[in-house]
Amino acid sequence: ISSFQVYIIQVSVGNHQWIVKHRYSDFHDLHEKLVSEKKIDKNLLPPKKIIGKNSKSLVEKRQKELEIYLQTLLLKFPVTAPKVLSHFLHFHLYVS
């Protein structure tokens, strides 16, 4: 049986706020693309942890780290987010 954690992250851009839900592996895939395409710092993404990965305290800590990761990315691309990031954040659902 394979279990995985889904992180629920609140995203804020200007006056808009919404929720995205992703597994850590989704963040990892996004990060790999941004590192190769946009030269993002490889160490920006919180590391993957194996031991105790589903403990409540670790899940809460990682969720905060992933929120900070996304906020940092949004600060790096204040005008136009890369397409892969826009898709990850579901911009297409909220941009009028």
C-alpha positions as a Markdown table, in Angstrom:
| # | Residue | x | y | z |
|---|---|---|---|---|
| 1 | Ile | 0.0 | 0.0 | 0.0 |
| 2 | Ser | 1.4 | 3.3 | -1.1 |
| 3 | Ser | 0.4 | 6.4 | 0.9 |
| 4 | Phe | 1.3 | 9.9 | 0.0 |
| 5 | Gln | 0.8 | 13.4 | 1.5 |
| 6 | Val | -1.1 | 16.1 | -0.4 |
| 7 | Tyr | 0.0 | 19.6 | 0.6 |
| 8 | Ile | -2.7 | 22.2 | 0.6 |
| 9 | Ile | -1.1 | 25.6 | -0.1 |
| 10 | Gln | -2.7 | 29.0 | 0.0 |
| 11 | Val | -1.5 | 31.2 | -2.9 |
| 12 | Ser | -1.8 | 35.0 | -2.7 |
| 13 | Val | -1.2 | 37.3 | -5.7 |
| 14 | Gly | -2.3 | 40.9 | -5.2 |
| 15 | Asn | -5.8 | 40.8 | -3.9 |
| 16 | His | -6.4 | 37.3 | -5.1 |
| 17 | Gln | -6.1 | 34.2 | -2.9 |
| 18 | Trp | -6.8 | 30.6 | -3.7 |
| 19 | Ile | -5.8 | 27.1 | -2.7 |
| 20 | Val | -3.6 | 24.6 | -4.7 |
| 21 | Lys | -3.2 | 20.9 | -3.7 |
| 22 | His | -0.1 | 19.1 | -4.8 |
| 23 | Arg | 2.1 | 16.1 | -3.7 |
| 24 | Tyr | 5.7 | 16.8 | -2.9 |
| 25 | Ser | 6.6 | 15.0 | -6.1 |
| 26 | Asp | 4.7 | 17.7 | -8.1 |
| 27 | Phe | 6.7 | 20.4 | -6.4 |
| 28 | His | 9.9 | 18.4 | -7.2 |
| 29 | Asp | 8.9 | 18.1 | -10.9 |
| 30 | Leu | 8.1 | 21.8 | -11.0 |
| 31 | His | 11.4 | 22.6 | -9.4 |
| 32 | Glu | 13.4 | 20.5 | -11.8 |
| 33 | Lys | 11.8 | 22.3 | -14.8 |
| 34 | Leu | 12.4 | 25.7 | -13.3 |
| 35 | Val | 16.0 | 24.9 | -12.5 |
| 36 | Ser | 16.7 | 23.8 | -16.0 |
| 37 | Glu | 14.6 | 26.4 | -17.9 |
| 38 | Lys | 14.9 | 29.4 | -15.6 |
| 39 | Lys | 18.1 | 28.8 | -13.6 |
| 40 | Ile | 16.3 | 28.8 | -10.3 |
| 41 | Asp | 18.6 | 27.9 | -7.3 |
| 42 | Lys | 18.6 | 24.2 | -6.9 |
| 43 | Asn | 18.6 | 24.5 | -3.1 |
| 44 | Leu | 15.4 | 26.5 | -3.0 |
| 45 | Leu | 13.1 | 23.6 | -2.7 |
| 46 | Pro | 12.9 | 22.0 | 0.8 |
| 47 | Pro | 14.6 | 18.6 | 0.7 |
| 48 | Lys | 12.8 | 15.3 | 0.4 |
| 49 | Lys | 12.7 | 13.5 | 3.7 |
| 50 | Ile | 12.1 | 9.8 | 4.0 |
| 51 | Ile | 12.1 | 9.0 | 7.7 |
| 52 | Gly | 8.9 | 10.0 | 9.5 |
| 53 | Lys | 7.7 | 11.7 | 6.3 |
| 54 | Asn | 4.0 | 11.4 | 7.4 |
| 55 | Ser | 4.4 | 12.6 | 11.0 |
| 56 | Lys | 2.1 | 15.5 | 11.7 |
| 57 | Ser | 4.9 | 17.9 | 12.7 |
| 58 | Leu | 6.9 | 17.1 | 9.6 |
| 59 | Val | 3.9 | 17.5 | 7.4 |
| 60 | Glu | 3.1 | 20.9 | 8.9 |
| 61 | Lys | 6.8 | 22.0 | 8.7 |
| 62 | Arg | 7.1 | 21.0 | 5.1 |
| 63 | Gln | 3.8 | 22.7 | 4.2 |
| 64 | Lys | 5.1 | 26.0 | 5.6 |
| 65 | Glu | 8.4 | 25.5 | 3.7 |
| 66 | Leu | 6.5 | 24.8 | 0.4 |
| 67 | Glu | 4.4 | 27.9 | 0.9 |
| 68 | Ile | 7.6 | 29.9 | 1.3 |
| 69 | Tyr | 9.0 | 28.2 | -1.8 |
| 70 | Leu | 6.0 | 29.3 | -3.9 |
| 71 | Gln | 6.1 | 32.8 | -2.4 |
| 72 | Thr | 9.8 | 33.1 | -3.3 |
| 73 | Leu | 9.1 | 31.9 | -6.9 |
| 74 | Leu | 6.3 | 34.5 | -7.3 |
| 75 | Leu | 8.8 | 37.2 | -6.1 |
| 76 | Lys | 11.3 | 36.0 | -8.6 |
| 77 | Phe | 8.8 | 36.4 | -11.5 |
| 78 | Pro | 6.8 | 39.5 | -10.5 |
| 79 | Val | 5.5 | 40.4 | -14.0 |
| 80 | Thr | 5.1 | 37.1 | -15.9 |
| 81 | Ala | 5.4 | 33.7 | -14.2 |
| 82 | Pro | 6.9 | 30.9 | -16.4 |
| 83 | Lys | 4.2 | 28.8 | -18.0 |
| 84 | Val | 5.1 | 25.7 | -15.9 |
| 85 | Leu | 4.6 | 27.8 | -12.7 |
| 86 | Ser | 1.4 | 29.4 | -13.9 |
| 87 | His | 0.0 | 26.0 | -14.7 |
| 88 | Phe | 1.1 | 24.6 | -11.3 |
| 89 | Leu | -0.6 | 27.5 | -9.5 |
| 90 | His | -3.8 | 27.1 | -11.7 |
| 91 | Phe | -3.5 | 30.7 | -12.9 |
| 92 | His | -5.7 | 29.7 | -15.9 |
| 93 | Leu | -8.6 | 29.2 | -13.5 |
| 94 | Tyr | -8.3 | 32.7 | -11.9 |
| 95 | Val | -7.1 | 35.1 | -14.6 |
| 96 | Ser | -9.9 | 37.0 | -16.2 |
